[in-house]
Amino acid sequence: MLLQLSNNVRQYIIVTGNYWCFTLTDGALRMLVVLYFYELGYGALDIALLFLFYEAFGVVTNLFGGWLGARWGLNRTMNIGLGLQIVALGMLLAPTDWLTIAWVMIAQALSGIAKDLNKMSAKSAIKVLVPEGESGQLYQWVALLTGSKNALKGIGFFLGGLLLTTVGFHQAILIMAIALSVVWLFSLLQLGGDLGKASNKPKFSQIFSKSPEVNILSAARLFLFGARDVWFVVALPVSLSSQFNWDHWSVGGFLALWVIGYGIVQSLAPHITGKRNNQIPSAKVVTLWALGLTTLPAAIAIGLQLGFYPLIVLLGGLILFGAIFAVNSSLHSYLIIQYASKKDVSMDVGFYYMANAMGRLIGTLLSGWVYQEFGLIACLWVSCGFLLLASVISLWLPKNTTAP
């Protein structure tokens, strides 16, 4: 069937398939690590430290990964990402006595590098594969890739819990490593050579984007994802557990369903924002959706302060926040691919996702500190402030969405 399709569509399917398979293992691995090390008696802080390098290395990888993609080709950076994930899984096959915090942090660092190389390559490849001027198709392909990734990550959470329960930690890791190795070998054979490779070798000094559009959108992205993670990563699950007496499976299951729903909405974003009327997102649309999102953490915070059905307010607000945030994220994901220069697409996309990773890292750190010092309501007000900043920054985006 693949051979009967056009080359661009065939390459898009291979890129998307790679991304999907990687995402399933990434979500499953996160849940396996959290649950398994909790069973071993690790505390919440120790488990959080296991993911510190995973997030921190995302900043560095996105910055350097775009440069590598431009020099080596996106097919190579995507395959390197798949290979590194297999190595990370292999490290976790070590005997239980070897699985110290330091060892697992190194494995998670490799997994974080692998994840961001894979994501940067997949997103950049779309710009290369979609013909010039096909903005509607570009928006739809980006939304499908981004939304399906998050839905599959949620499914990966369930998969991790299921594998841990049925076959145990080491067997689960082995199954995923074998499955991903098959995908990696197929990708090495089928993914087009020199995909997205720049015609001239970009210098290392060019890793920082010189495009005003990309810089503005990157700044807005930093605060957008910081606003999500400042209350979602630590404050929310701890609150559900400590204040509402949810067990770990209930917390994990609900968050997995939230991520799946979030991904489905992302995939539908083109229809929500006007695709049926052939409307392509503009800077004004991005700003309005960001302002709409800004009201939600404020409303949830006020509801919790008033003590008005706190669990219903929190969960209902979280579901609504997830839906509107998904549209915001999908709009951003489309615009960065549209703004990116086709000859240096991986460098622009890498710089942008470096800002995304920095926002996640800042949000994660603030989520723990602000919640510990001031509580969940304070985290929600910080989220509101971050979203207001993202909205204001979006005002400086160009009025049209044509690539520079």
Secondary structure, DSSP 4 states (H G I P E B T S, - for coil): -GGGS-HHHHHHHHHHHHHHHHHHHHHHHHHHHHHHHHHTT--HHHHHHHTHHHHHHHHHHHHHHHHHHHHH-HHHHHHHHHHHHHHHHHHTTS-GGG--HHHHHHHHHHHHHHHHHHHHHHHHHHHHHSPTT-HHHHHHHHHHHHHHHHHHHHHHHHHHHHHHHHT-HHHHHHHHHHHHHHHHHHHHHHSPTTTT--SS---GGGGS---HHHHHHHHHHHHHHHHHHHHHTTHHHHHHHHTS---HHHHHHHHHHHHHHHHHHHHHHHHHTTGGGTPPP-HHHHHHHHHHHHHHHHHHHHHHHHTSSHHHHHHHHHHHHHHHHHHHHHHHHHHHHHHS-STTHHHHHHHHHHHHHHHHHHHHHHHHHHHHHH-HHHHHHHHHHHHHHHHHHHTTS-SS----
